[in-house]
Amino acid sequence: MQTPREVFIISDGTGLTAEMFGQSILAQFSTPFRLIRKPFVDSVEKATQVVKDIDNRSKITGVQPIVFTTLVKPEISDEICKANCFVINMFETFITQLEEALNLKSHHLINRLHHNADTQSYRERIQSINFSLIHDDGQSKESLNDAEIILVGVSRSGKTPTCLYLAVQFGVKAANYPITPDDLEKKNLPEDLLSLKDKLFGLTIEPTRLSEIRYERFPNSKYATMENCKYEVKAAEILMQKYNIQFLSTTNKSIEEIASSLLQKINPETVTSTTY
């Protein structure tokens, strides 16, 4: 087995931006990587310790680690560059060009993106997360009409993680409602959803994959058998077609791809205006 190349994710904040960017780039290469996260590196002293860690790994592996950073302050970034590594600093790469394009100097302030958790947009995002948790798996009918989108599909087709991702990342009030064996037998949608058909979107999945997922949770159960999964998926798709509900397969799609498709349904011309 090929030894994974070590990759350091270094940030003066949470490191989520650097990690997402790094993973997107690394996914283009057919070789294993081992990610080492170093968040909240917001001083030269902390950067010096990280340099020691990088150099130590370089000596042990005999290979230069790769480093993705979103370090804002030049003195901290310069310290990291002293390490025996290959550095990709997203801020240095893009900010200089944007300063020229905007004819403005950047703030160079640490954690500028998350500088204020007491904003209306932040509060709305928290409300969306709570909404999705309350309306997970059809647990609550209260205020279901406030949902921006309601996902339907058989059990374990990906409804819950998709709703939470939409809430956390985009502040979307997303609910989900299961299509149960009882619904499939009656060949009708749950009554609570009939007046909300314009908000419904279906998720489906290949029976083989569904069986694998269900087997991990409930091994040796009828619920997880291939025969039952084939029946439920086929019957659910027929039911969604009956009510003209758009649906997509989650089998080979990442949660990001699923979310992008759903955002297009909610508002294909969404424009976000933000001042930091």
C-alpha positions in Angstrom: 0.0 0.0 0.0 1.3 3.4 -0.9 2.3 5.6 2.0 0.0 8.7 2.3 1.6 12.1 1.7 1.2 14.2 4.7 -0.8 17.5 4.3 -1.0 20.2 7.0 -4.1 22.4 7.1 -3.1 25.6 8.9 -5.4 28.5 9.8 -5.7 31.3 12.2 -9.4 30.4 12.5 -11.3 27.1 12.4 -9.4 25.9 9.3 -12.6 24.8 7.5 -12.1 27.0 4.5 -8.5 25.8 4.0 -9.5 22.2 4.5 -12.4 22.3 2.0 -10.1 24.1 -0.6 -7.3 21.5 0.1 -9.5 18.5 -0.3 -10.9 19.9 -3.5 -7.4 20.2 -5.0 -6.1 16.9 -3.6 -9.1 15.0 -5.0 -7.6 15.5 -8.5 -4.7 13.2 -7.6 -4.9 9.4 -7.4 -2.7 9.0 -4.4 -3.5 8.8 -0.6 -3.1 11.8 1.7 -3.1 12.1 5.5 -4.5 15.4 6.7 -3.1 17.0 9.9 -5.2 19.9 11.1 -3.7 23.0 12.9 -6.5 25.5 13.6 -6.2 28.8 15.6 -2.6 29.5 14.7 -3.0 33.2 15.5 0.4 34.1 16.8 4.1 33.8 15.7 4.7 31.7 18.8 2.1 29.1 17.7 3.4 29.2 14.2 6.9 28.4 15.5 5.6 25.3 17.2 3.8 24.2 14.0 7.0 24.7 12.1 8.7 22.2 14.5 5.9 19.8 13.9 6.2 20.0 10.2 10.0 19.7 10.2 9.6 16.6 12.5 7.2 14.9 10.1 9.5 15.8 7.2 12.4 14.1 8.9 10.4 11.0 9.8 8.8 10.5 6.4 11.7 11.8 4.3 9.3 13.8 2.2 8.3 17.5 2.3 4.7 17.8 3.7 2.2 19.9 1.7 0.7 22.9 3.6 -2.6 24.6 2.8 -3.1 27.8 4.8 -5.5 30.7 5.2 -3.2 32.7 7.4 -3.9 36.4 7.1 -1.1 38.1 9.0 2.2 38.2 7.0 4.4 37.6 10.0 2.6 34.4 10.9 2.6 33.2 7.3 6.3 34.0 7.0 7.1 31.9 10.0 5.3 28.9 8.5 7.3 29.3 5.3 10.5 28.6 7.3 9.4 25.0 7.6 10.7 22.3 5.2 7.4 22.1 3.3 5.5 23.1 0.1 3.1 25.9 1.1 0.0 27.0 -0.7 -1.4 30.2 1.0 -4.8 31.0 -0.4 -4.9 34.5 1.0 -1.5 35.4 -0.5 -2.6 33.9 -3.8 -5.9 35.8 -4.2 -5.9 38.9 -1.9 -3.2 40.7 -3.8 -5.0 40.3 -7.1 -8.3 41.4 -5.5 -6.7 44.4 -4.0 -5.7 45.5 -7.5 -9.1 44.7 -9.0 -11.0 46.5 -6.2 -8.4 49.3 -5.8 -8.7 48.6 -2.0 -6.4 47.4 0.7 -7.6 44.3 2.6 -8.2 44.4 6.3 -5.7 41.6 7.1 -7.7 40.9 10.2 -7.8 37.4 11.7 -11.1 35.5 11.6 -12.8 38.3 9.8 -15.4 36.0 8.3 -16.7 34.9 11.7 -16.2 38.2 13.4 -19.7 38.6 14.6 -22.0 35.8 15.7 -24.7 38.3 16.7 -25.9 39.1 13.2 -29.3 38.5 11.7 -27.9 36.1 9.1 -26.2 34.0 11.9 -29.4 33.9 14.0 -31.4 32.8 11.0 -28.9 30.0 10.3 -29.2 28.8 13.9 -33.0 28.9 13.6 -32.8 26.8 10.4 -30.6 24.2 12.1 -33.2 24.0 15.0 -36.0 23.8 12.4 -34.4 20.9 10.6 -33.7 19.0 13.8 -37.4 19.4 15.0 -38.7 18.4 11.6 -36.4 15.4 11.1 -38.0 12.2 9.9 -41.5 13.6 10.2 -41.2 14.1 14.0 -43.2 17.3 14.0 -46.1 18.7 11.9 -46.0 22.0 13.6 -44.9 24.9 11.4 -44.1 22.5 8.6 -45.6 25.0 6.2 -42.6 27.3 7.0 -40.2 24.8 5.4 -38.4 26.1 2.3 -38.1 22.5 1.1 -39.3 19.1 2.3 -37.4 16.0 1.4 -39.3 12.7 1.0 -37.9 9.3 0.4 -37.6 5.8 1.9 -35.7 5.3 5.1 -31.8 5.8 4.8 -31.9 7.5 1.4 -30.0 10.5 2.7 -32.7 12.9 3.8 -31.4 13.8 7.3 -27.8 14.6 6.5 -28.9 16.6 3.4 -31.4 18.7 5.5 -28.7 19.5 8.1 -26.2 20.4 5.5 -28.6 22.8 3.9 -29.4 24.4 7.3 -25.8 24.6 8.5 -24.2 25.8 5.2 -27.0 27.9 3.7 -29.5 28.6 6.4 -32.2 26.8 4.6 -35.3 25.6 6.5 -35.3 22.0 5.3 -37.6 19.3 6.7 -37.8 15.7 5.8 -40.6 13.2 5.8 -40.2 9.4 5.3 -42.2 7.4 2.8 -43.1 4.4 5.0 -44.1 0.9 4.0 -47.6 1.8 5.0 -47.6 4.7 2.5 -46.3 2.4 -0.2 -49.0 -0.1 0.4 -51.7 2.6 0.3 -49.9 4.2 -2.7 -50.6 7.6 -1.3 -48.5 10.4 0.2 -48.9 11.1 3.9 -51.9 13.4 4.4 -49.8 16.1 6.0 -47.9 16.6 2.7 -50.7 16.8 0.3 -51.1 20.6 0.7 -47.3 21.1 0.5 -46.6 19.4 -2.8 -44.9 22.5 -4.2 -42.2 22.2 -1.5 -41.6 18.5 -1.9 -38.4 17.0 -3.5 -37.6 13.3 -3.5 -34.4 11.4 -2.8 -34.0 7.9 -4.1 -31.1 5.4 -4.1 -30.0 2.2 -5.8 -31.3 -0.8 -3.9 -27.9 -2.4 -3.6 -26.5 0.6 -1.8 -29.6 1.0 0.3 -29.3 -2.6 1.5 -25.7 -2.0 2.4 -26.5 1.1 4.5 -29.5 -0.6 6.2 -27.5 -3.8 6.9 -24.9 -1.7 8.8 -27.6 -0.5 11.1 -29.9 -3.5 11.3 -28.0 -6.6 10.1 -30.0 -9.8 9.2 -33.3 -7.9 9.2 -36.1 -7.9 6.6 -35.7 -4.1 6.5 -32.2 -4.5 5.0 -32.8 -7.4 2.6 -32.2 -6.8 -1.1 -35.7 -7.9 -2.0 -37.3 -5.4 0.4 -35.0 -2.6 -0.7 -35.9 -3.2 -4.3 -39.6 -3.1 -3.5 -39.4 0.1 -1.5 -37.3 2.0 -3.9 -39.4 1.1 -6.9 -42.7 1.7 -5.1 -41.4 5.1 -3.8 -40.3 6.2 -7.2 -43.7 5.3 -8.7 -45.4 7.2 -5.9 -43.3 10.3 -6.5 -44.1 10.1 -10.2 -47.8 9.8 -9.4 -47.6 13.2 -7.5 -45.2 14.8 -10.0 -42.5 15.1 -7.4 -39.0 15.7 -8.8 -36.4 13.3 -7.4 -32.8 12.4 -7.8 -30.6 9.5 -6.8 -28.1 10.0 -4.0 -26.2 6.8 -4.8 -23.2 8.3 -6.5 -23.6 12.0 -5.4 -21.9 13.8 -2.6 -23.9 15.8 -0.1 -22.6 18.9 -1.7 -23.9 17.9 -5.1 -27.3 17.0 -3.7 -27.5 20.3 -1.9 -26.6 22.3 -5.1 -29.4 20.6 -7.0 -31.9 21.4 -4.2 -30.8 25.0 -4.0 -31.5 25.3 -7.7 -35.0 24.1 -7.0 -35.6 26.5 -4.1 -34.4 29.6 -5.9 -32.3 29.2 -9.1 -31.5 32.9 -9.2 -30.5 33.5 -5.6 -28.1 36.4 -5.2 -26.4 36.9 -1.8 -25.3 40.4 -0.9 -22.9 40.5 2.0 -20.9 43.3 3.7 -18.3 42.2 6.2 
